[in-house]
């Protein structure tokens, strides 16, 4: 399968998975619990998050397509597995933070996301340099999100108890 054929599958798939995770619970100012939290001054405006994540998910999908296209490349299976791990951890973060209100655990998850993302980037770089570079903005954003989450955790001791109903979702069952 050519790179473009892979990209036509991977880019929408990664964006769709990210959208599903972000839609599972109210986020940003639509989330009363989050709105009540003290936030660091460096917190971006709500409108930036969907723009940033759509861009990052598209780049991640392109990076994955490059690796999937590199059939026969040494380390390809491990690179894909590391990417999948990083993506799964990423998809867990929004429901954990915004839905379950588990700020400390969400911060620990970001550390795991960053470590798995770095491992995937290194593995991708051994196969296709461009694929690794496509993941760098994700790593930067995750590091920034980690600092924000850490600061929110510091500024809001007992954040899990700030609002009732922390374990609800918008998913219709």
TIDREN-106421 format. One record per atom (N, C-alpha, C, CB): x, y, z; residue in three letters. Coordinates in steps of 0.001 Angstrom, whole numbers, plus 500000, padded with zeros to 6 digits. Glycine has a CB too. Example, Ala and Ser with C-alpha at 12.3 -4.5 7.8 and 13.67 -1.06 7.14 Angstrom:
2
513190494310507800ALA;512300495500507800ALA;513200496700507800ALA;511308495527509046ALA;512850497750507080SER;513670498940507140SER;512900500030507870SER;514084499402505725SER;
END
This chain:
173
500851498827500000UNK;500000500000500000UNK;500900501240500000UNK;499030499995501230UNK;500577502226499227UNK;501403503424499147UNK;501215504294500394UNK;501063504226497876UNK;502143505205500581UNK;502070506120501723UNK;500744506874501744UNK;503237507113501687UNK;500318507394500596UNK;499067508164500566UNK;497863507308500930UNK;498860508778499189UNK;497867506075500500UNK;496764505177500879UNK;496755504956502394UNK;496884503815500137UNK;497934504746502967UNK;498011504601504421UNK;497526505880505095UNK;499458504268504866UNK;497972507028504605UNK;497614508309505222UNK;496111508563505174UNK;498351509450504528UNK;495469508138504091UNK;494011508314503972UNK;493286507525505056UNK;493519507871502574UNK;493907506479505550UNK;493318505671506626UNK;493769506176507997UNK;493701504186506456UNK;495075506368508176UNK;495608506655509506UNK;495270508054510013UNK;497092506481509495UNK;495318509049509161UNK;495043510415509624UNK;493605510539510131UNK;495294511430508488UNK;492590510171509330UNK;491230510266509881UNK;491004509356511091UNK;490220509926508805UNK;491637508186511099UNK;491456507267512216UNK;491982507871513516UNK;492159505937511930UNK;493185508411513487UNK;493768508997514700UNK;492956510220515126UNK;495257509387514466UNK;492546511056514186UNK;491715512228514521UNK;490386511769515119UNK;491463513111513258UNK;489771510761514521UNK;488489510253515021UNK;488623509696516443UNK;487947509166514081UNK;489682508943516703UNK;489903508415518048UNK;490095509548519056UNK;491122507482518063UNK;490861510545518665UNK;491062511696519536UNK;489765512439519791UNK;492084512638518936UNK;488971512622518737UNK;487674513290518883UNK;486764512491519810UNK;487001513480517506UNK;486757511174519671UNK;485916510324520526UNK;486327510460521987UNK;486008508846520083UNK;487628510471522255UNK;488102510629523623UNK;487713511990524176UNK;489616510445523689UNK;487873513027523374UNK;487541514375523799UNK;486055514621523934UNK;488110515351522849UNK;485253513797523285UNK;483799513958523339UNK;483159513100524425UNK;483192513613521996UNK;483933512249525062UNK;483393511336526072UNK;482904512070527311UNK;484443510318526468UNK;483501513203527600UNK;483143513991528782UNK;483171515470528404UNK;484117513700529978UNK;482447516312529138UNK;482547517754528873UNK;483969518236529166UNK;481513518550529730UNK;484502519080528309UNK;485868519577528470UNK;485866521101528474UNK;486786519038527347UNK;486973521661528913UNK;487130523108528921UNK;486067523789529769UNK;487083523644527509UNK;485647524956529346UNK;484685525733530120UNK;483304525070530167UNK;484564527130529537UNK;483052524093529295UNK;481789523347529348UNK;481744522392530540UNK;481585522562528050UNK;482873522170531158UNK;482975521284532313UNK;482995522154533570UNK;484257520372532227UNK;481916522095534357UNK;481801522916535549UNK;482921522703536539UNK;480509522653536213UNK;483351521457536685UNK;484460521143537593UNK;485730521852537136UNK;484695519613537663UNK;486054521733535850UNK;487263522365535320UNK;487175523882535426UNK;487489521951533861UNK;486009524435535133UNK;485828525882535204UNK;486072526402536618UNK;484421526263534740UNK;485780525582537630UNK;485948525996539027UNK;487395525897539505UNK;485065525153539920UNK;488254525218538760UNK;489640525052539187UNK;490436526341539041UNK;490304523945538390UNK;491397526530539942UNK;492404527573539752UNK;493374527039538704UNK;493147527946541114UNK;493664527870537713UNK;494540527436536623UNK;495758528337536519UNK;493780527423535293UNK;496874527796536048UNK;498066528635535880UNK;497840529692534803UNK;499288527770535524UNK;498578530774534908UNK;498455531873533950UNK;498764531424532521UNK;499384533015534344UNK;499577530397532369UNK;499969529920531039UNK;498921529015530391UNK;501279529178531132UNK;497744528867531005UNK;496693528027530434UNK;496165528681529154UNK;495537527803531461UNK;496197527957528036UNK;495705528537526778UNK;494185528707526808UNK;496112527650525582UNK;493661529539525909UNK;492206529675525817UNK;491583528381525285UNK;491828530870524905UNK;490319528167525633UNK;489617526932525243UNK;489666526665523742UNK;488172527001525689UNK;489564527698522920UNK;489485527498521472UNK;490770526877520907UNK;489203528831520776UNK;491886527045521609UNK;493157526541521092UNK;493267525020521165UNK;494299527164521853UNK;492626524409522147UNK;492777522967522334UNK;492298522143521138UNK;492026522541523561UNK;491090522362520600UNK;490702521548519438UNK;491563521815518210UNK;489252521802519093UNK;492027523046518046UNK;492912523355516915UNK;494234522611517074UNK;493160524885516808UNK;494803522715518268UNK;496090522051518520UNK;495961520544518382UNK;496616522404519917UNK;494934519963519001UNK;494814518510518963UNK;494502517980517573UNK;493749518061519920UNK;493695518679516810UNK;493433518237515432UNK;494726518223514633UNK;492389519154514747UNK;495520519268514785UNK;496809519344514085UNK;497746518231514549UNK;497468520721514314UNK;497829518045515866UNK;498722517013516401UNK;498289515617515974UNK;498771517095517922UNK;496981515344516029UNK;496498514024515607UNK;496746513799514115UNK;494997513879515920UNK;496598514834513305UNK;496884514697511869UNK;498364514366511653UNK;496507515998511107UNK;499241515070512356UNK;500673514784512234UNK;501001513375512720UNK;501490515812513022UNK;500360512962513804UNK;500579511602514306UNK;500120510566513285UNK;499838511393515639UNK;498978510811512660UNK;498482509907511628UNK;499428509831510443UNK;497109510346511162UNK;499986510980510046UNK;500958510990508949UNK;502227510229509328UNK;501308512433508559UNK;502690510432510549UNK;503883509711511010UNK;503638508207510984UNK;504278510163512434UNK;502484507794511471UNK;502152506369511449UNK;502093505842510019UNK;500814506120512157UNK;501507506606509114UNK;501436506184507708UNK;502830505977507126UNK;500668507224506872UNK;503769506855507481UNK;505143506708506988UNK;505754505392507463UNK;506013507892507451UNK;505490505036508700UNK;506054503807509250UNK;505345502583508676UNK;505952503809510783UNK;504040502647508543UNK;503307501528507940UNK;503745501305506498UNK;501793501783507996UNK;504089502385505818UNK;504546502290504425UNK;505951501680504315UNK;504534503677503776UNK;506701501714505391UNK;508084501222505376UNK;508123499718505620UNK;508932501952506436UNK;507452498974504745UNK;507415497513504904UNK;508816496935504841UNK;506529496867503822UNK;509047495974505717UNK;510350495319505751UNK;511382496071506582UNK;510863495152504356UNK;511048497249507070UNK;512007498016507866UNK;512243497331509210UNK;511507499463508080UNK;513488497294509593UNK;513856496701510871UNK;513287497555512008UNK;515400496571510996UNK;512628496925512974UNK;512065497633514113UNK;510686498219513886UNK;512973498709514506UNK;510118497952512717UNK;508812498532512366UNK;507723498079513338UNK;508423498143510930UNK;507670496805513655UNK;506640496290514563UNK;506721496933515938UNK;506764494781514697UNK;507927497053516463UNK;508111497677517780UNK;507742499150517725UNK;509564497511518265UNK;508096499823516640UNK;507759501246516497UNK;506248501439516500UNK;508367501823515199UNK;505539500589515787UNK;504076500673515731UNK;503485500374517104UNK;503508499692514673UNK;504030499394517805UNK;503535499061519146UNK;503753500219520119UNK;504230497796519673UNK;504905500859520062UNK;505171502008520931UNK;504237503169520608UNK;506631502457520794UNK;503988503388519323UNK;503049504433518919UNK;501651504117519446UNK;503025504579517380UNK;501232502864519303UNK;499902502463519778UNK;499783502670521283UNK;499619500989519423UNK;500820502331522024UNK;500815502550523466UNK;500667504037523783UNK;502099501994524099UNK;501459504860523123UNK;501390506306523352UNK;499994506841523029UNK;502450507038522499UNK;499403506361521951UNK;498070506823521553UNK;497010506371522557UNK;497720506304520146UNK;497072505137522992UNK;496092504638523971UNK;496185505445525266UNK;496323503127524259UNK;497391505682525743UNK;497555506497526950UNK;496974507885526744UNK;499036506598527339UNK;497222508447525576UNK;496684509764525240UNK;495156509773525288UNK;497165510191523853UNK;494546508748524755UNK;493085508687524694UNK;492453508506526072UNK;492651507554523781UNK;493199507976527011UNK;492706507788528376UNK;492723509106529157UNK;493552506730529107UNK;493618510016528800UNK;493842511208529616UNK;492592512078529779UNK;494945512029529010UNK;491899512404528729UNK;490752513315528824UNK;489663512778529747UNK;490170513565527442UNK;489213511537529583UNK;488217511028530533UNK;488744510952531971UNK;487750509654530094UNK;490028510669532135UNK;490605510591533472UNK;490615511970534134UNK;492030510016533410UNK;491062512975533410UNK;491168514321533972UNK;489799515001534069UNK;492115515173533124UNK;489115515146532938UNK;487861515902532910UNK;486668515107533445UNK;487570516353531498UNK;486685513800533281UNK;485561512984533722UNK;485696512490535144UNK;485398511821532816UNK;486844511883535456UNK;487054511313536787UNK;487642512321537767UNK;487964510108536695UNK;488130513447537256UNK;488705514520538089UNK;489943514052538851UNK;487658515037539081UNK;490664513142538270UNK;491857512576538914UNK;493095513322538429UNK;491985511049538614UNK;493339514503538998UNK;494398515390538511UNK;495782514776538713UNK;494321516743539219UNK;496056514263539899UNK;497382513682540157UNK;497624512478539252UNK;497516513267541641UNK;496636511624539140UNK;496773510456538273UNK;496915510873536800UNK;495560509521538447UNK;496191511920536409UNK;496311512438535036UNK;497715512977534779UNK;495265513547534781UNK;498307513611535776UNK;499677514092535623UNK;500642512913535457UNK;500085514957536837UNK;500454511871536265UNK;501307510678536137UNK;501120510035534762UNK;500985509650537257UNK;499887510056534271UNK;499621509513532938UNK;500344510323531869UNK;498110509494532656UNK;500390511643532033UNK;501114512475531054UNK;502592512121531050UNK;500930513981531367UNK;503149511845532197UNK;504560511424532249UNK;504731510138531434UNK;505030511205533737UNK;503820509191531617UNK;503872507942530846UNK;503663508220529354UNK;502803506943531359UNK;502762509145529035UNK;502532509520527635UNK;503799510093527020UNK;501383510540527525UNK;504457510960527769UNK;505677511585527263UNK;506776510540527060UNK;506157512685528229UNK;506940509653528021UNK;507974508620527887UNK;507683507680526718UNK;508088507814529185UNK;506428507258526591UNK;506088506368525467UNK;506166507124524145UNK;504671505768525652UNK;505821508399524160UNK;505935509217522949UNK;507380509393522513UNK;505303510576523174UNK;508269509609523481UNK;509700509714523162UNK;510202508388522600UNK;510522510114524421UNK;509803507286523221UNK;510233505967522732UNK;509729505737521305UNK;509721504841523670UNK;508466506094521032UNK;507913505932519680UNK;508648506830518689UNK;506401506252519667UNK;508970508041519107UNK;509674508976518226UNK;511061508451517875UNK;509785510358518886UNK;511770507936518855UNK;513100507366518605UNK;512976506168517661UNK;513784506939519942UNK;512002505302517931UNK;511804504126517074UNK;511416504545515654UNK;510721503203517670UNK;510556505546515529UNK;510177506047514199UNK;511396506631513495UNK;509056507118514310UNK;512240507361514240UNK;513423507986513657UNK;514408506996513086UNK;514106508818514675UNK;514433505806513628UNK;515323504765513103UNK;514825504226511769UNK;515453503621514108UNK;513563504477511481UNK;512967503974510239UNK;512799505093509220UNK;511610503315510523UNK;512177506192509639UNK;511945507358508777UNK;512126508619509608UNK;510517507317508132UNK;513134509402509291UNK;513412510634510026UNK;512206511575510013UNK;514634511338509433UNK;511553511686508878UNK;510396512586508770UNK;509271512163509711UNK;509880512621507326UNK;509108510873509919UNK;508070510381510830UNK;508383510811512262UNK;507950508836510745UNK;509632510749512635UNK;510027511189513977UNK;509779512685514136UNK;511515510860514245UNK;510161513471513148UNK;509945514920513228UNK;508463515261513288UNK;510588515620512032UNK;507629514454512675UNK;506183514705512725UNK;505616514507514132UNK;505456513785511743UNK;506313513739514969UNK;505872513517516343UNK;506409514555517330UNK;506291512146516787UNK;507394515328516931UNK;508002516298517847UNK;506990517323518372UNK;509145517021517147UNK;506107517900517537UNK;505118518836518098UNK;504234518189519170UNK;504237519388516982UNK;503901516918519001UNK;503137516187520006UNK;503913516129521324UNK;502810514762519508UNK;505191515813521254UNK;506006515736522466UNK;506069517083523173UNK;507417515255522128UNK;506228518142522402UNK;506286519486522989UNK;504962519819523670UNK;506615520545521907UNK;503850519537522993UNK;502534519836523559UNK;502276519002524817UNK;501432519576522515UNK;502677517735524790UNK;502482516867525946UNK;503317517369527122UNK;502853515405525602UNK;504536517794526866UNK;505370518341527937UNK;504705519594528527UNK;506797518676527406UNK;504187520449527675UNK;503480521661528112UNK;502225521288528907UNK;503102522543526891UNK;501461520329528404UNK;500260519867529111UNK;500633519261530455UNK;499490518838528261UNK;501769518602530520UNK;502223518038531780UNK;502509519114532809UNK;503456517197531561UNK;503156520184532381UNK;503427521299533292UNK;502112521927533750UNK;504328522362532608UNK;501177522136532832UNK;499875522705533206UNK;499142521804534200UNK;499005522920531955UNK;499128520503533939UNK;498440519562534824UNK;499102519535536195UNK;498429518150534210UNK;500410519554536229UNK;501148519574537492UNK;500801520825538288UNK;502666519507537237UNK;500761521975537602UNK;500418523238538279UNK;498966523228538761UNK;500650524437537332UNK;498054522692537953UNK;496654522592538385UNK;496568521727539631UNK;495761522008537256UNK;497330520653539652UNK;497350519772540818UNK;497855520534542044UNK;498235518532540549UNK;498897521341541883UNK;499438522126542992UNK;498454523199543460UNK;500756522774542580UNK;497796523847542518UNK;496892524957542841UNK;495553524509543413UNK;496647525780541613UNK;495224523230543239UNK;493906522724543624UNK;493998521438544440UNK;493061522484542386UNK;494542521522545675UNK;494567520301546479UNK;493136519815546716UNK;495295520544547833UNK;492924518539546595UNK;491580517996546766UNK;490660518296545603UNK;490975518527548018UNK;491213518494544404UNK;490408518850543227UNK;489342517818542907UNK;491300519028542026UNK;489591516570543260UNK;488620515506542966UNK;487292515751543668UNK;489180514144543382UNK;487322516495544760UNK;486117516716545560UNK;485436518055545263UNK;486463516644547027UNK;485936518818544313UNK;485386520152544047UNK;483965520133543517UNK;486257520870543071UNK;483603519120542761UNK;482259519072542176UNK;481772517633542172UNK;482250519661540732UNK;480485517428542404UNK;479946516065542364UNK;479852515537540938UNK;478571516022543020UNK;479650514241540835UNK;479394513625539526UNK;480600513545538639UNK;478339514371538818UNK;481768513333539213UNK;482991513320538424UNK;483152512141537510UNK;484133513372539309UNK;482323511140537639UNK;482526509944536822UNK;481411509759535796UNK;482618508712537711UNK;480899510844535289UNK;479855510766534267UNK;480453510985532899UNK;478746511792534531UNK;479782510492531887UNK;480219510705530511UNK;479033511149529683UNK;480854509425529918UNK;479327511537528455UNK;478277511905527519UNK;477990510773526557UNK;478659513159526752UNK;478602509640526763UNK;478424508511525858UNK;477048507905526100UNK;479544507447526055UNK;476320507711525045UNK;474996507094525137UNK;475178505605524986UNK;474012507656524055UNK;474688504863525966UNK;474943503420525990UNK;473855502606525409UNK;475178502970527353UNK;
END
